[in-house]
Amino acid sequence: MTSSALDILKTVYGYDGFRGPQARIIEHVIAGNNAFVLMPTGGGKSLCYQIPAIARPGMGLVVSPLLALMADQVLALREAGVRAAALNSDLDPDARRALWRDVHSGVLDLLYVAPETLLRPEVLEGLGRASLSLIAIDEAHCLSQWGHDFRPSYRQLDALVARFPGVPRMALTATADEPTRAEILSHLEIGDADAFIAGFDRPNIRYTIAEKDNPRVQLRDFLARHKGESGIVYCLSKRKTEETAAWLREKGHDALAYHAGMDKEERAANQLRFQHGEAVIMVATIAFGMGIDKPDVRFVVHLDLPGSIEAFYQETGRAGRDGLPSETMMLYGSEDIALRTRFIEQSDAPRERKHMERQKLDALLGLAEAAGCRRQVLLTYFGDACGPCGNCDTCAAPPELFDGTIAVQKALSCIYRTGERFGQAYVIDVLLGVENDRITRAGHDAVSTFGIGKEHGSRTWRSILRQMIAMRFVDVDVTGHGGLAIAPSGRQFLREKPKLMLRVPGAQRARRLKVARSAAQPEISDRDRALFDALREKRLELARAQNVPPYVIFHDKTLIGLAAERPGSRGEMAKVPGVGETKLDRYGPQFLAVIAEHA
């Protein structure tokens, strides 16, 4: 590793050593080579292109998907003393001309640009007269036509290969399965030998997946463990986003809504509040996406089933970017499965795309219904592996199983006897022998399956039917009123009658998990807690004075280090990870004064 890269790491970012494959990647790119970098969120991807851009002669060009993300990264770099800027459509003519003067005079270390802006002829022509040290394409999975975040403008970035043939190209992502990785390498003409795969594991994140019982109560209990912390709650619809945010405000939380149907200015204001706040909860649709670079998000909740394991991984990955313990929870039910299936079947996508989306949904349902370690299932999907993690709900409280062979036979028979056209509530009523006008009029109080399921309650039957839908024993008529029909695999089960173990409904597991210690509490000793809180207050005061997010001054991890080490001088403070020279000059005296007060 070159001494210049290590010097930059220490003087600019305040760290003494690289993590994982960072050193190999940075050395590879500084030497002028291309690189594909797959590294989990929070693993330090940005350093892999920022340090080579600073170390190599010329200016690093960074393609980034969203204006908010670019602005956040530029702000953080400037706070660290790096000469960075963003070229976007919001610049007025004078600011645009000044930026281009900086580009052509070699003043900048890094220039961020969105793909749509970059591909304009006048922008490409202007960059052709600049000296580029490298081209880094962040969120590179967006160029894959089979990815969950496909953006057509990303697809056109292959034009950069011929346009800047001697400039090292980097493609970076945290979310790409094997086909997506192969497509990125091929499209950007990056060789297999230039690929660096760092794995997908985020060991600091605790995963919990639960059946929907009473979602608001489940959310309330979850948030009780996260008082004073910032997080994201994902909902599927705009209406649910608004209603959930309003309900959370009624319960005393600082909650905001974010969705594509909102006024642009209101959306931007809410995102700014979230970025600058210490304990703000954003309730959002997936419109609140890749622009989230806030490192101290302590939790992510899905109140509805996401679209795929890739979406789940990327959205939950917005928690704990600083490496501190964080927690996620996903709630799902049979109605979610039906709705997601309807989205697929009613889309205008080609048949091959629909088939792939169905497979992705099946994989997500397999994760949701897993009886073993969640992390193992998640990593296996991406071609990675781990042992039982001990930091997910199924490791903390293994689900109870029961022999559901007879129950599934009864349910399938009941669906058949009632004509394969009624929804699950009706089928359950028949199984339980409920006498009502609808069942009587249909004559289903006389079928052989009427009342044969009284050994289970309605809640257990809902769980059984949901698991049957997840296993594709039963199809849901998504274009009608949710009628259940026996799928080919269900008919095969009726013929062969193999033993089938099902999960016991999760009420008892949920209670056991609720009393377990949250994994999302940073490890701060009682001795250091008061000083840590005082350092947070000083950080917030400085951030508000400059109108910047608190984390661009120092991450929580650095404040924890300051509280533990209690430096008494500038030299001692420089040894705390995350304190670079520019920040030491700018903020050292204020934070040293707070530490001295608590001596």
Secondary structure, 3 states (H helix, E strand, C coil): CCHHHHHHHHHHHCCCCCCCCHHHHHHHHHCCCCEEEECCCCCCHHHHHHHHHHHCCCEEEEECCCHHHHHHHHHHHHHCCCCEEEECCCCCHHHHHHHHHHHHHCCCCEEEECHHHHCCHHHHHHHHCCCEEEEEECCHHHHCCCCCCCCHHHHHHHHHHHHCCCCCEEEEECCCCHHHHHHHHHHCCCCHHHEEECCCCCCCEEEEEEECCCHHHHHHHHHCCCCCCEEEEECCCHHHHHHHHHHHHHCCCCEEEECCCCCHHHHHHHHHHHHHCCCCEEEECCCCCCCCCCCCEEEEEECCCCCCHHHHHHHHCCCCCCCCCEEEEEEECHHHHHHHHHHHHCCCCCHHHHHHHHHHHHHHHHHHCCCCCHHHHHHHHCCCCCCCCCCEHHHHCCCCEEECHHHHHHHHHHHHHCCCCCCHHHHHHHHHCCCCHHHHHHCCCCCCCCCCCCCCCHHHHHHHHHHHHHCCCEEECCCCCCCEEECHHHHHHHHHCCCCEEECCCHHHHHHHHHCCCCCCCCCCHHHHHHHHHHHHHHHHHHHHHCCCHHHCCCHHHHHHHHHHCCCCHHHHHCCCCCCHHHHHHHHHHHHHHHHHCC
